[in-house]
C-alpha cells in the first residue's frame, strides 16, 4: 500500500496534518458507506475526517447529502481552521485546517463528510498579519463566528447568554425544510399601508397580555386576532437578527438592564433564538416563518427593522468575535491610522459600499426574502449605507441602488431612516430611484409643534397633511413619506401629552441620554394626575394626533400600545428596560377601550376613503386634488405665524363611487372657532364623520355648511348626495 502523501500547511497557526487519500483505493471510499445517490466522494483526510473541496459560491455552512459544505472568505488571511465542538462542550473535538489547495482566490471551501448537523457547532480561527495602523488585527487564538451563520448557539434563554464571559459565539447548521404551502405575499400597495411598530418580546412579555407564550414569536401570533380587529395591515418588528441582550448589561438601583431593543447585531443571517417559544435545534427560524405565513394569510405584511450600520463588536475596546477577525479593514470604516469611524454612535460603522460588505448585505436581504418570505425592511440609520469608504456621502451609493433594482427584492418595501448619528440628515433627499420610502422626521416634528399650539406652524402642518409635497415631489417620489408621531425612539403617544421633559433616570446615565427636543406638552401637569380636565385634554390631544395621522397623505405608522394609552412613564430612550417600562401593559386596553375604538374607527375611515391615500383624478367638483382653507374657504397664500386653524380638503373622482371629498379641520387654538366649509355643487352635502372633542364618534349631516370646532380639536367631513 502506498503511504499517504503529507501536505504541510504553510501557516504555523494551522496545526494538524492533512493526509491525501489515494482515490484509486476503492476500499477507502467504501469505508464511508455513502449511498449510491451521493456522487461527491472524499478526496482527502484531515485529522481523521474525510473531506474534499467544496462549493465556493455558497457562503456559510450548508448541509448537503452525505456531509456539510463550509465556505468562508478573507482577503488578507494566510490560513483558516474549521473548529468543531460537540453541542454545549467548551473544548473542540476537531480542528480541521483548510489546505491551501482548497483556497481559490480569497475563498476557502471544504466539504466534511459524515457530519451530523445535530451533533456539532462550529467556529473559525483565522491567521494573518497584525498591523493595527493598517486595520489588520488577525489573531489565530480567537474563535470567530461565521459571518454567514444561519443560527447562533448559546443565545436560547434570554438573559443567560455566556459570550461576555466565555468570549465565543458558535454557529449551527440549519435545515431549510419549512413548508410554505401555496402561500402568496399580500403585496399591499404602498399607499394602502398602515404600519404598526412593535418589539417582539415587549409586545406580550407582561402577564397582562394573556398569551400562553409571552415574549415570543408564538406570543405575537396569539395576538393576530387583535391586530386584525385594530385594522393594521403591516407590522414592523424591531430587530430580530441575533443580538446579545447581555451586551453592556448592568444593575441599576436593583434593576437589571439589558441590550433590550437589539440594535446591535451579532449575526445578520440568524434569527434571535430567545424569541422562540420552544427549542429549535437546527431548525432555527421555523417559528418566525410560521408567524410570517400566518400574518400573510391574514393580509398583514411583516417588515424587519435591520441594522446594517454597525455591529456588536464596537470600537478598539469592544469585543472581537467575527468581522474584526476576518477582515477588520474591509468590514469597518477606519480612519487613516486604523481607528473606527463612529457615524452610528455605537462604536463602529460598517463599510457598506465596499464590494465585500455590499455583497454580504445583498445576500442577507435576499436570504430573508427567499427563506423567510419577509415583506419589507426598515433600515436603521440608513444614511450610513450611502457613505463612501472615507465616510463621505455618495451621490449614487451602489448599495442603495442595488437594493432598489435587485430582482429578488423587487416586491419588497424599502424604508429608510434617512439620517445617521453624525449629523447627516437626508429626509427628502435620500437616494431613492423612486423605490425607497423614508421615515418623515419633519412630519413628526412639524405636526407635534402644530398640535400643541406653537406659533408659526400652520403652514408646515398643512403641507405635511397634504403629503409633504415640498419635500417629496409627486412625479419624483411617489409614496415616499412614512408619516408618524411616535416610534420606539422617543415618547409614546400618551407620554407625548403627559410629560414636558424626559425621565430617563432609570437608565443609569443621570438622565443625560435620550433626546431633549421632544416637542411634547404635559397639558398642565407633569406625569400622572387625578385632575379630570387635564386627563380629558390629554385624551383629546391623542385623538387629534391620530385623526390627523390617518387623514394625511403618505404612509401612516404608529407605535404598538398607542391605541390604548401605553406609557413608558416619561422614559424616551427605553433601550435597556426589559420590564414594564417597555413592555405593553395590556390592562390599559380595558381602561382605555374608548381610545382603542377611536383608533379602529379612524383606521377604517382611512381605508374607505382612497382620496386620503392618493391623488385619484387631479380633483373633482370644482376642487383641486388638495386645497387649503382657513376659517373661511379657500385660503390664499401661506398661513401666518398667528394662524392656529388649518383646513385641508382632498377631492377626486372614483370611477365606481363617483366624487370623493374629505375636509380635515384642525384647531390648535385654545378657543372655539366658527368655520365656514367651502360650498359644494348642487346635490351634495357636507357630513361630519369624526370629532375628537368626543371620545365616541356619531356622524351627522352638516347641511348649513358652517360649524363650531371646539378648542384644541379635529373634525373630519365628507361630501355625499343630499337627501
C-alpha positions, 0 to 999 in steps of 0.5 A: 500500500502506498503511504499517504502523501503529507501536505504541510500547511504553510501557516504555523497557526494551522496545526494538524496534518492533512493526509491525501487519500489515494482515490484509486483505493476503492476500499477507502471510499467504501469505508464511508458507506455513502449511498449510491445517490451521493456522487461527491466522494472524499478526496482527502483526510484531515485529522481523521475526517474525510473531506474534499473541496467544496462549493465556493459560491455558497457562503456559510455552512450548508448541509448537503447529502452525505456531509456539510459544505463550509465556505468562508472568505478573507482577503488578507488571511494566510490560513483558516481552521474549521473548529468543531465542538460537540453541542454545549462542550467548551473544548473542540473535538476537531480542528480541521485546517483548510489546505491551501489547495482548497483556497481559490482566490480569497475563498476557502471551501471544504466539504466534511463528510459524515457530519451530523448537523445535530451533533456539532457547532462550529467556529473559525480561527483565522491567521494573518498579519497584525498591523493595527495602523493598517486595520489588520488585527488577525489573531489565530487564538480567537474563535470567530463566528461565521459571518454567514451563520444561519443560527447562533448557539448559546443565545436560547434563554434570554438573559443567560447568554455566556459570550461576555464571559466565555468570549465565543459565539458558535454557529449551527447548521440549519435545515431549510425544510419549512413548508410554505404551502401555496402561500402568496405575499399580500403585496399591499400597495404602498399607499394602502399601508398602515404600519404598526411598530412593535418589539417582539418580546415587549409586545406580550412579555407582561402577564397582562397580555394573556398569551400562553407564550409571552415574549415570543414569536408564538406570543405575537401570533396569539395576538393576530386576532387583535391586530386584525380587529385594530385594522393594521395591515403591516407590522414592523418588528424591531430587530430580530437578527441575533443580538446579545441582550447581555451586551453592556448589561448592568444593575441599576438601583436593583434593576437589571438592564439589558441590550433590550431593543437589539440594535446591535447585531451579532449575526445578520443571517440568524434569527434571535433564538430567545424569541422562540417559544420552544427549542429549535435545534437546527431548525432555527427560524421555523417559528418566525416563518410560521408567524410570517405565513400566518400574518400573510394569510391574514393580509398583514405584511411583516417588515424587519427593522435591520441594522446594517450600520454597525455591529456588536463588536464596537470600537478598539475596546469592544469585543472581537468575535467575527468581522474584526477577525476576518477582515477588520479593514474591509468590514469597518470604516477606519480612519487613516491610522486604523481607528473606527469611524463612529457615524452610528454612535455605537462604536463602529460603522460598517463599510457598506459600499465596499464590494465585500460588505455590499455583497454580504448585505445583498445576500442577507436581504435576499436570504430573508426574502427567499427563506423567510418570505419577509415583506419589507425592511426598515433600515436603521440609520440608513444614511450610513449605507450611502457613505463612501469608504472615507465616510463621505456621502455618495451621490449614487451609493451602489448599495442603495441602488442595488437594493432598489433594482435587485430582482429578488427584492423587487416586491419588497418595501424599502424604508429608510431612516434617512439620517445617521448619528453624525449629523447627516440628515437626508429626509427628502433627499435620500437616494431613492430611484423612486423605490425607497420610502423614508421615515418623515422626521419633519412630519413628526416634528412639524405636526407635534409643534402644530398640535400643541399650539406653537406659533408659526406652524400652520403652514408646515402642518398643512403641507405635511397633511397634504403629503409633504409635497415640498419635500417629496415631489409627486412625479419624483417620489411617489409614496415616499413619506412614512408619516408618524408621531411616535416610534420606539425612539422617543415618547409614546403617544400618551407620554407625548401629552403627559410629560414636558421633559424626559425621565430617563433616570432609570437608565443609569446615565443621570438622565443625560441620554435620550433626546431633549427636543421632544416637542411634547406638552404635559397639558398642565401637569407633569406625569400622572394626575387625578385632575379630570380636565387635564386627563380629558385634554390629554385624551383629546390631544391623542385623538387629534394626533391620530385623526390627523395621522390617518387623514394625511397623505403618505404612509401612516405608522404608529407605535404598538400600545398607542391605541390604548394609552401605553406609557413608558412613564416619561422614559424616551430612550427605553433601550435597556428596560426589559420590564414594564417600562417597555413592555405593553401593559395590556390592562390599559386596553380595558381602561382605555377601550374608548381610545382603542375604538377611536383608533379602529374607527379612524383606521377604517375611515382611512381605508374607505376613503382612497382620496386620503391615500392618493391623488385619484383624478387631479380633483373633482367638483370644482376642487383641486386634488388638495386645497387649503382653507382657513376659517373661511374657504379657500385660503390664499397664500401661506398661513401666518405665524398667528394662524392656529386653524388649518383646513385641508380638503382632498377631492377626486373622482372614483370611477365606481363611487363617483366624487370623493371629498374629505375636509380635515379641520384642525384647531390648535387654538385654545378657543372655539372657532366658527368655520365656514366649509367651502360650498359644494355643487348642487346635490351634495352635502357636507357630513361630519364623520369624526370629532375628537372633542368626543371620545365616541364618534356619531356622524351627522349631516352638516347641511348649513355648511358652517360649524363650531370646532371646539378648542384644541380639536379635529373634525373630519367631513365628507361630501355625499348626495343630499337627501 
